[in-house]
Amino acid sequence: MTDTSTFNRSWARVILTALTHYGVKHFCIAPGSRSTPLTLEAFILQQQSRAECHSHFDERGLGFYALGIAKATNAPVAVIVTSGTAVANLLPAVIEASLTQQKLIILSADRPIELIGCGANQAIHQPHLFANYPVVTLNLPNPNPQHSAGWLVSSLEQCLNSQAQLGGVVHINTPFAEPLYEADEAQIGTTPWLAPIQRWFNQPKEKWIDHQATQNDVLMHENWDFWRTKRGVIVVGRLPLEQGMGLKQWAETLGWCLISDVQSGIEASLPYADVWLSNKTVEQRLLQADIVIQFGSHLVSKRVNQFLSAFKGEYWLVDSAQSYLNPYAHRQTRFVAKAHHFMRVHPPLRQKPWLLEPLAISQFCAEFIENQVGGNLNEASFAHHIERVLPANGNLFLGNSLFVRLVDALCKLPESYPVFTNRGASGIDGLIATFAGIAKGSEQPTVGVIGDISALHDLNSVALLSQIKHPSILFVINNNGGAIFDMLPVDGKVKEKFYRLTHNIEFSQIATMFGLEYLRPYTWADLASKLKQAYTRRGVTLVEIKVNDQEGSALYKSLLEQISLASIN
């Protein structure tokens, strides 16, 4: 009996060792019995200071916590769960990670195949449970010494190398037969089965299969000398900070209009584009461009997306992901490349700006928005002045729905300030957990801003905030329901019952339940004084900004309507 549990542990040790060879330093573990061989081996890695283990009772939140750590560290993160619906709870995080090419490795423990489909407890069909979202799915057999250790390492490395090249999710399904406990610890690492891979075992960075780099250099487009003399627009979506360095200067040298998303980390030459593009006169002038070059993807602004959809000229898209990115079904030239590599081989030609109307209306919007949002602490003013609450050398995480749109439309963030979002699938799943993972993975002060419905949707993950030991702030914008739906042309009674979901809940008792510091400021001055105290604490402070239910959405609509009617000479 001990032989089975001991070999289970040897098998699990090979799996986790392979992961560490590919850069995994964080294991996020949910409680469960069937995953015991994996859990105990991860714990040993932590004891050896080769990895850090995290735990959470809710697999859905755990998946997003791992996603946040992966975002902050830019490294693969492993998730260990037991069999059954525990695995299924990871699907939302798997979808988000796959759409944004974040490296998650799902290790799902499973019942042996003879227990599947026969009424055995906690046994479901787990292979390919995540459909086509993982870049690779590996369904391992029951641990058996007849399968050589070299075969196991080769199979694992094939998956992990694909992830290293493409990003995204790897799902490794690992059945274990009982017994799962009482392994002979002395025999785990010395079994003859491991002898052929002992050298690999003892060299932390050594690969069993030496994959040579295959990435080609970016080549200059054959007609670049022609296109760089034309009228251009540059649109920047979600982009790693290091890729955007020099992009603003590159655009200004060309004399082209630069529109940047809140996720880009680039200070906008033409801020408030989501607002001023509501003016059809300006939009039509911008549509006279000969070429649009888009860097990055997953743009927040509805108006910018509408502009890109309406544009009919030469269209280039630059993104390092190899996935298909063409929501407008454009005829396009697609560069699978990093932005700074593309710019290096496409030198700009110095020209005067070809279009001045966007600059004029953008400058007008700055003063106009300031006057409209006023000096009170409300949803729109908080979005407009969000830089006031950001710590130096910190991070900002923005949830989905109304607030991220307000920030994208109304604010100017500091250049190169790290902004994180879950804009792959743009769901409200796991936003607190993702914030917690970013704060934990970065070990830097982190500000998160989410809506009240998003917070209620992920209440279990508030427990994760206790794992953060440096000053961080989670803002909950409480407008008493899903205010984003105020933008929809739906009958008021239907909207209230089936869209907004008014709840009349305050978050002070939730903070108390989970042992968090809680603040509820009423004015900007009140917020400023309270934040000074919060940033001296080692841990997370929950700050509830309670606002009128329709004020933010109503102001947003009013801004768009007024700018759409503005006269442009």
ROLUM-962407 format. One record per residue (C-alpha): z, y, x; residue in one letter. Coordinates in steps of 0.25 Angstrom, whole numbers, padded with zeros to 4 digits, always signed. Example, Ala and Ser with C-alpha at 12.3 -4.5 7.8 and 13.67 -1.06 7.14 Angstrom:
2
+0031-0018+0049A +0029-0004+0055S 
end
This chain:
569
+0000+0000+0000M +0003+0009+0011T -0010+0007+0018D -0017+0013+0006T -0009+0026+0006S -0010+0027+0021T -0025+0025+0021F -0026+0036+0009N -0019+0045+0019R -0028+0042+0030S -0040+0044+0021W -0034+0058+0017A -0031+0062+0031R -0046+0060+0035V -0050+0069+0023I -0041+0080+0026L -0043+0080+0041T -0058+0081+0038A -0055+0093+0029L -0047+0100+0040T -0059+0098+0050H -0067+0106+0040Y -0057+0118+0040G -0047+0114+0028V -0034+0120+0031K -0029+0121+0017H -0026+0110+0007F -0023+0113-0008C -0016+0102-0014I -0012+0099-0029A -0001+0088-0032P -0006+0074-0035G -0003+0060-0031S -0017+0055-0028R -0020+0065-0018S -0008+0062-0010T -0015+0057+0003P -0023+0070+0003L -0010+0078+0000T -0002+0072+0011L -0012+0073+0022E -0014+0088+0018A +0001+0089+0020F +0000+0083+0034I -0011+0093+0038L -0001+0104+0034Q +0010+0098+0042Q +0001+0098+0054Q -0003+0113+0051S -0018+0109+0049R -0018+0113+0035A -0010+0120+0024E -0007+0113+0010C -0006+0121-0003H -0002+0115-0016S -0003+0119-0031H +0000+0111-0044F -0013+0116-0051D -0026+0110-0045E -0035+0121-0052R -0027+0132-0045G -0026+0124-0032L -0041+0123-0031G -0042+0138-0032F -0031+0140-0022Y -0039+0132-0012A -0051+0141-0016L -0043+0153-0013G -0039+0148+0001I -0053+0144+0004A -0058+0158+0001K -0047+0164+0009A -0049+0155+0021T -0064+0152+0020N -0061+0138+0023A -0061+0125+0015P -0048+0121+0007V -0045+0107+0002A -0039+0104-0012V -0031+0091-0014I -0029+0086-0028V -0026+0073-0035T -0035+0066-0044S -0038+0068-0059G -0039+0082-0066T -0032+0088-0053A -0046+0088-0047V -0053+0093-0059A -0044+0106-0059N -0051+0110-0046L -0065+0112-0052L -0063+0127-0055P -0060+0129-0040A -0071+0120-0035V -0081+0127-0044I -0077+0141-0038E -0076+0136-0024A -0090+0130-0025S -0096+0142-0031L -0091+0151-0019T -0092+0140-0008Q -0077+0140-0005Q -0073+0127+0002K -0064+0119-0006L -0062+0104-0003I -0057+0096-0015I -0049+0083-0011L -0047+0076-0025S -0039+0063-0024A -0044+0053-0034D -0040+0039-0039R -0048+0027-0033P -0061+0024-0040I -0055+0012-0047E -0046+0021-0055L -0057+0030-0060I -0062+0028-0074G -0051+0017-0078C -0040+0025-0084G -0032+0027-0072A -0023+0039-0071N -0028+0053-0066Q -0041+0047-0062A -0054+0055-0066I -0068+0055-0060H -0066+0064-0048Q -0079+0063-0040P -0088+0075-0043H -0078+0081-0052L -0082+0095-0047F -0097+0092-0050A -0107+0100-0041N -0097+0110-0036Y -0093+0104-0023P -0103+0104-0012V -0099+0090-0009V -0091+0079-0016T -0085+0068-0008L -0080+0056-0016N -0072+0047-0007L -0069+0033-0009P -0055+0027-0009N -0049+0027+0005P -0053+0015+0012N -0053+0011+0026P -0067+0005+0024Q -0072+0019+0023H -0072+0024+0038S -0064+0036+0042A -0077+0041+0048G -0084+0040+0034W -0073+0048+0027L -0074+0059+0038V -0089+0059+0037S -0089+0060+0022S -0079+0071+0022L -0086+0079+0033E -0099+0079+0026Q -0093+0086+0014C -0085+0096+0022L -0097+0099+0030N -0105+0102+0018S -0094+0111+0013Q -0093+0118+0027A -0108+0121+0025Q -0109+0125+0010L -0095+0129+0006G -0090+0125-0008G -0081+0113-0012V -0080+0099-0007V -0074+0088-0016H -0068+0076-0010I -0063+0065-0020N -0053+0056-0013T -0048+0044-0020P -0035+0037-0016F -0029+0024-0020A -0014+0022-0021E -0004+0021-0015P -0005+0036-0011L +0009+0037-0004Y +0017+0031+0007E +0007+0031+0017A +0010+0026+0031D +0010+0040+0038E +0009+0034+0052A -0004+0026+0048Q -0012+0037+0042I -0018+0043+0054G -0018+0030+0063T -0026+0021+0054T -0037+0014+0061P -0046+0019+0050W -0045+0033+0056L -0048+0029+0070A -0063+0032+0070P -0060+0047+0066I -0048+0049+0075Q -0055+0059+0084R -0060+0067+0072W -0046+0067+0066F -0040+0073+0078N -0050+0084+0080Q -0047+0095+0069P -0061+0101+0070K -0069+0089+0073E -0080+0085+0063K -0084+0070+0061W -0098+0075+0058I -0103+0087+0067D -0111+0095+0057H -0119+0105+0065Q -0121+0119+0059A -0134+0121+0051T -0133+0135+0046Q -0146+0143+0049N -0146+0157+0053D -0150+0167+0043V -0165+0172+0045L -0170+0186+0042M -0178+0186+0029H -0193+0187+0033E -0195+0200+0025N -0182+0207+0028W -0189+0218+0036D -0196+0221+0023F -0184+0220+0013W -0174+0228+0022R -0183+0240+0019T -0182+0239+0004K -0172+0243-0006R -0161+0233-0007G -0148+0230-0014V -0137+0222-0008I -0127+0214-0017V -0115+0208-0010V -0107+0197-0018G -0096+0188-0013R -0096+0188+0002L -0087+0183+0013P -0082+0196+0020L -0087+0192+0034E -0102+0191+0028Q -0101+0205+0022G -0098+0213+0035M -0109+0223+0037G -0116+0221+0024L -0113+0235+0019K -0119+0241+0031Q -0131+0232+0031W -0134+0237+0016A -0132+0251+0020E -0141+0251+0031T -0152+0245+0022L -0149+0256+0012G -0147+0246+0001W -0137+0246-0010C -0125+0237-0008L -0117+0231-0020I -0105+0223-0016S -0097+0213-0024D -0081+0214-0024V -0082+0200-0017Q -0091+0205-0005S -0080+0212+0003G -0091+0223+0005I -0087+0238+0002E -0098+0241-0008A -0108+0252-0005S -0110+0254-0020L -0097+0250-0026P -0095+0248-0041Y -0109+0241-0043A -0104+0234-0055D -0102+0247-0062V -0113+0255-0057W -0123+0244-0059L -0121+0246-0074S -0129+0258-0073N -0143+0253-0076K -0150+0265-0069T -0143+0261-0056V -0146+0247-0058E -0160+0249-0060Q -0161+0257-0047R -0154+0246-0040L -0164+0236-0046L -0175+0243-0039Q -0171+0237-0025A -0181+0228-0018D -0171+0218-0013I -0157+0213-0016V -0149+0206-0006I -0136+0199-0011Q -0125+0194-0002F -0115+0184-0008G -0114+0180-0022S -0105+0180-0035H -0105+0194-0038L -0095+0200-0048V -0102+0212-0054S -0110+0209-0067K -0119+0222-0064R -0122+0217-0050V -0126+0204-0055N -0134+0210-0066Q -0141+0219-0055F -0144+0206-0047L -0150+0199-0059S -0159+0210-0062A -0164+0213-0048F -0178+0207-0046K -0182+0211-0032G -0180+0203-0019E -0166+0196-0019Y -0159+0190-0007W -0146+0183-0008L -0137+0180+0004V -0125+0171+0003D -0120+0160+0013S -0118+0150+0002A -0129+0140+0000Q -0127+0139-0015S -0138+0145-0025Y -0135+0159-0028L -0145+0165-0038N -0138+0169-0052P -0150+0178-0055Y -0161+0168-0052A -0167+0178-0042H -0178+0175-0033R -0170+0177-0021Q -0170+0175-0006T -0157+0167-0003R -0150+0168+0011F -0139+0157+0013V -0132+0166+0024A -0120+0174+0026K -0122+0189+0023A -0119+0194+0038H -0129+0184+0043H -0140+0188+0034F -0137+0203+0037M -0138+0200+0052R -0152+0195+0051V -0157+0205+0041H -0155+0218+0048P -0155+0231+0039P -0165+0242+0040L -0158+0256+0039R -0163+0263+0026Q -0158+0274+0017K -0151+0269+0004P -0162+0266-0006W -0154+0269-0019L -0143+0279-0021L -0140+0278-0036E -0130+0266-0034P -0123+0274-0024L -0122+0286-0033A -0117+0278-0045I -0107+0270-0036S -0101+0282-0031Q -0100+0288-0045F -0093+0274-0050C -0082+0276-0039A -0077+0289-0046E -0080+0284-0060F -0073+0271-0059I -0061+0278-0053E -0060+0288-0064N -0062+0277-0075Q -0051+0267-0070V -0041+0278-0068G -0028+0278-0061G -0021+0267-0070N -0018+0253-0065L -0028+0246-0074N -0038+0234-0072E -0050+0243-0068A -0042+0252-0059S -0035+0240-0052F -0049+0235-0049A -0054+0248-0044H -0043+0250-0035H -0040+0236-0031I -0040+0240-0016E -0027+0247-0018R -0020+0233-0020V -0026+0226-0008L -0018+0223+0004P -0025+0225+0018A -0030+0212+0024N -0029+0205+0011G -0038+0198+0000N -0042+0201-0014L -0044+0190-0024F -0051+0194-0037L -0051+0185-0049G -0062+0185-0060N -0065+0191-0073S -0063+0206-0075L -0056+0211-0063F -0065+0206-0052V -0076+0213-0060R -0068+0226-0060L -0065+0225-0045V -0080+0223-0042D -0084+0234-0051A -0073+0245-0048L -0067+0243-0034C -0071+0245-0019K -0064+0235-0011L -0061+0237+0004P -0072+0232+0013E -0071+0218+0017S -0058+0215+0009Y -0058+0200+0005P -0061+0198-0009V -0060+0184-0015F -0064+0180-0029T -0068+0167-0037N -0081+0172-0041R -0089+0158-0040G -0086+0154-0054A -0078+0167-0057S -0068+0159-0065G -0053+0163-0067I -0049+0149-0063D -0039+0149-0051G -0039+0164-0048L -0024+0164-0044I -0025+0152-0036A -0037+0157-0028T -0030+0170-0026F -0018+0162-0020A -0027+0154-0011G -0034+0166-0006I -0020+0172-0003A -0015+0159+0003K -0027+0156+0011G -0029+0170+0017S -0014+0173+0020E -0017+0187+0017Q -0012+0197+0006P -0021+0194-0006T -0023+0201-0019V -0028+0194-0031G -0032+0200-0044V -0035+0191-0057I -0035+0193-0072G -0024+0189-0081D -0032+0177-0088I -0036+0172-0074S -0021+0173-0070A -0017+0165-0082L -0028+0155-0080H -0022+0152-0066D -0007+0153-0068L -0004+0140-0061N -0009+0146-0048S +0001+0157-0048V +0010+0146-0042A +0001+0147-0029L +0004+0161-0027L +0018+0157-0021S +0011+0151-0009Q +0006+0164-0005I +0016+0171+0005K +0009+0184+0008H +0008+0196+0000P -0002+0194-0011S -0005+0200-0025I -0010+0194-0037L -0014+0204-0048F -0016+0199-0062V -0024+0209-0071I -0018+0207-0084N -0027+0213-0095N -0022+0203-0105N -0034+0193-0106G -0048+0191-0100G -0053+0206-0100A -0066+0202-0093I -0070+0197-0107F -0069+0212-0112D -0083+0214-0106M -0089+0204-0116L -0096+0208-0129P -0087+0199-0137V -0080+0202-0150D -0066+0207-0148G -0059+0196-0156K -0067+0185-0149V -0065+0191-0135K -0050+0192-0137E -0048+0178-0142K -0058+0170-0133F -0060+0179-0121Y -0049+0189-0118R -0038+0179-0121L -0027+0190-0122T -0014+0184-0117H -0003+0194-0116N +0003+0188-0104I +0010+0195-0092E +0011+0189-0078F +0025+0193-0074S +0031+0180-0080Q +0020+0172-0073I +0024+0179-0059A +0039+0175-0062T +0035+0161-0065M +0028+0159-0052F +0038+0167-0044G +0029+0179-0040L +0032+0193-0039E +0026+0201-0050Y +0021+0215-0052L +0016+0223-0064R +0012+0237-0060P +0008+0248-0070Y +0002+0259-0061T -0006+0259-0048W +0007+0266-0041A +0015+0255-0047D +0006+0244-0041L +0005+0250-0028A +0020+0250-0026S +0022+0236-0031K +0011+0231-0022L +0018+0237-0010K +0029+0228-0013Q +0020+0216-0016A +0013+0216-0003Y +0027+0215+0004T +0030+0201-0003R +0026+0188+0003R +0019+0182-0009G +0011+0185-0021V +0014+0196-0031T +0008+0195-0045L +0004+0209-0050V +0000+0210-0065E -0009+0222-0068I -0008+0223-0083K -0019+0231-0089V -0025+0234-0103N -0033+0223-0108D -0047+0229-0109Q -0045+0241-0100E -0052+0235-0088G -0064+0229-0095S -0066+0242-0104A -0066+0251-0091L -0076+0241-0084Y -0085+0242-0096K -0083+0257-0097S -0087+0259-0083L -0099+0251-0084L -0104+0258-0096E -0102+0272-0091Q -0109+0269-0078I -0120+0262-0085S -0123+0276-0092L -0121+0284-0080A -0133+0293-0076S -0139+0291-0062I -0148+0301-0057N 
end
